[in-house]
Amino acid sequence: PIHFGVDLPLTYVCRGLVHFQKSNFEQALSDFDKAIQLDPYLSKAYYYRGITSLAQGNIDDAIRKFEIVVELGNDPDIMNDAETYLNDLQGK
């Protein structure tokens, strides 16, 4: 666990990205899940969880996470990227 006196969701996202870059996908997913648990409106956590699921070949989970990013609609840059992934994955 990360200890700063408080659990910061973005800290888990950042650590998850480090794990992802090292191809430690299960650890990355765990960190993204923790970020989502701490802040269920954090689009970046869903987005990068979707990217990680995609890297593992778990298309259904990736689609669902990208859909959540679009539904939340609170991070325009991430939302646009998620929509692009959705269109590609769903053959649109």
C-alpha positions as CSV (number, residue, x, y, z in Angstrom):
1,P,0.0,0.0,0.0
2,I,0.9,3.6,-0.4
3,H,1.1,5.6,2.8
4,F,0.9,9.4,2.9
5,G,-1.6,9.8,5.6
6,V,-4.3,9.7,3.0
7,D,-4.9,7.5,0.0
8,L,-4.5,9.6,-3.2
9,P,-6.3,8.0,-6.2
10,L,-4.0,9.7,-8.7
11,T,-1.0,8.2,-6.9
12,Y,-2.3,4.8,-7.6
13,V,-2.9,5.6,-11.2
14,C,0.7,6.8,-11.6
15,R,2.0,3.7,-9.9
16,G,-0.2,1.6,-12.1
17,L,1.3,3.2,-15.2
18,V,4.8,2.3,-14.0
19,H,3.6,-1.3,-13.5
20,F,2.0,-1.2,-17.0
21,Q,5.2,0.1,-18.6
22,K,7.1,-2.8,-17.0
23,S,4.4,-5.2,-18.3
24,N,3.4,-6.0,-14.7
25,F,-0.3,-6.0,-15.8
26,E,-1.8,-7.6,-12.7
27,Q,-0.1,-5.1,-10.4
28,A,-1.2,-2.3,-12.7
29,L,-4.8,-3.5,-12.6
30,S,-4.7,-3.7,-8.9
31,D,-3.5,-0.1,-8.6
32,F,-6.1,1.1,-11.1
33,D,-8.8,-0.8,-9.1
34,K,-7.6,0.9,-5.9
35,A,-7.8,4.3,-7.5
36,I,-11.4,3.6,-8.7
37,Q,-12.3,2.4,-5.2
38,L,-11.1,5.6,-3.7
39,D,-12.6,7.8,-6.4
40,P,-15.3,6.2,-8.6
41,Y,-15.4,9.3,-10.8
42,L,-11.7,9.3,-11.8
43,S,-11.8,8.8,-15.5
44,K,-8.1,8.2,-15.9
45,A,-8.2,5.1,-13.6
46,Y,-10.9,3.5,-15.8
47,Y,-9.2,4.6,-19.0
48,Y,-5.8,3.1,-18.0
49,R,-7.5,0.0,-16.7
50,G,-9.1,-0.3,-20.1
51,I,-5.7,0.1,-21.8
52,T,-4.2,-2.6,-19.5
53,S,-7.1,-5.0,-20.2
54,L,-6.7,-4.4,-23.9
55,A,-3.0,-5.3,-23.6
56,Q,-4.0,-8.5,-21.9
57,G,-6.4,-9.3,-24.7
58,N,-9.5,-8.8,-22.4
59,I,-11.5,-6.9,-25.0
60,D,-14.8,-7.1,-23.1
61,D,-13.4,-5.5,-20.0
62,A,-11.6,-2.9,-22.0
63,I,-14.8,-1.9,-23.8
64,R,-16.7,-1.7,-20.5
65,K,-14.0,0.6,-19.0
66,F,-13.9,2.8,-22.0
67,E,-17.7,3.1,-21.9
68,I,-17.5,4.2,-18.3
69,V,-15.0,6.9,-19.2
70,V,-17.5,8.2,-21.9
71,E,-20.4,8.0,-19.5
72,L,-18.6,10.0,-16.8
73,G,-17.7,12.6,-19.4
74,N,-15.5,14.6,-16.9
75,D,-12.2,14.4,-18.7
76,P,-12.5,15.5,-22.4
77,D,-9.1,14.4,-23.6
78,I,-9.4,10.9,-22.1
79,M,-13.0,10.7,-23.2
80,N,-12.1,11.4,-26.8
81,D,-9.4,8.7,-26.7
82,A,-11.8,6.3,-25.1
83,E,-14.4,6.9,-27.8
84,T,-11.7,6.2,-30.5
85,Y,-10.9,2.9,-28.8
86,L,-14.6,2.0,-28.5
87,N,-15.1,2.8,-32.2
88,D,-12.1,0.6,-33.2
89,L,-13.0,-2.3,-30.9
90,Q,-16.7,-2.3,-31.8
91,G,-16.0,-2.0,-35.5
92,K,-17.6,1.4,-36.0
